[in-house]
Amino acid sequence: MKTKKTLLIASTLCFVIFIFVTNGCKQKNNSNNAGSSNTASSISAVNKDCLVGLWSVTESNFTKTFNFNSDKTGIEVQSASDKRDFTWQMKDGLPIVKYNGEPTEWKLVLDCDKKELTVFGLVYKK
């Protein structure tokens, strides 16, 4: 009888501890998610400011450019005859480009500290 009572008390104690730990983790995750949301939006704002302007790289003796305007429009120049207008937005801290008249969105890699914009392996500098 004493063993059953001890087992019952131990089981109840484990259950109570489980409930406290589970609720504590949920509250901690919720507070972490709220903080990361604020951090992500502040990173996006910084990256947006960093992105605006002219980015260029020289390849085969031609300077290719991406020009990002503050009104979320832009133009890409790949050659003298290859110029493409686009719109852009920030998602998850990275610029997303959508060329006018095309449905596909392209995710670019932006490193504001290095002032580098990577597009399909080609690194543009500001």
Secondary structure in CASP SS format (residue, H / E / C, confidence):
PFRMAT SS
TARGET T0000
AUTHOR 0000-0000-0000
METHOD secondary structure of the structure
MODEL  1
M C 1.00
K H 1.00
T H 1.00
K H 1.00
K H 1.00
T H 1.00
L H 1.00
L H 1.00
I H 1.00
A H 1.00
S H 1.00
T H 1.00
L H 1.00
C H 1.00
F H 1.00
V H 1.00
I H 1.00
F H 1.00
I H 1.00
F H 1.00
V H 1.00
T H 1.00
N H 1.00
G H 1.00
C H 1.00
K H 1.00
Q H 1.00
K H 1.00
N H 1.00
N H 1.00
S H 1.00
N H 1.00
N H 1.00
A H 1.00
G H 1.00
S H 1.00
S H 1.00
N H 1.00
T H 1.00
A H 1.00
S H 1.00
S H 1.00
I H 1.00
S H 1.00
A H 1.00
V H 1.00
N H 1.00
K H 1.00
D H 1.00
C H 1.00
L H 1.00
V C 1.00
G E 1.00
L E 1.00
W E 1.00
S E 1.00
V E 1.00
T E 1.00
E E 1.00
S C 1.00
N C 1.00
F E 1.00
T E 1.00
K E 1.00
T E 1.00
F E 1.00
N E 1.00
F E 1.00
N C 1.00
S C 1.00
D C 1.00
K C 1.00
T E 1.00
G E 1.00
I E 1.00
E E 1.00
V E 1.00
Q E 1.00
S E 1.00
A C 1.00
S C 1.00
D E 1.00
K E 1.00
R E 1.00
D E 1.00
F E 1.00
T E 1.00
W E 1.00
Q E 1.00
M E 1.00
K E 1.00
D C 1.00
G C 1.00
L E 1.00
P E 1.00
I E 1.00
V E 1.00
K E 1.00
Y E 1.00
N C 1.00
G C 1.00
E C 1.00
P C 1.00
T C 1.00
E E 1.00
W E 1.00
K E 1.00
L C 1.00
V E 1.00
L E 1.00
D E 1.00
C C 1.00
D C 1.00
K C 1.00
K C 1.00
E E 1.00
L E 1.00
T E 1.00
V E 1.00
F C 1.00
G C 1.00
L E 1.00
V E 1.00
Y E 1.00
K E 1.00
K C 1.00
END
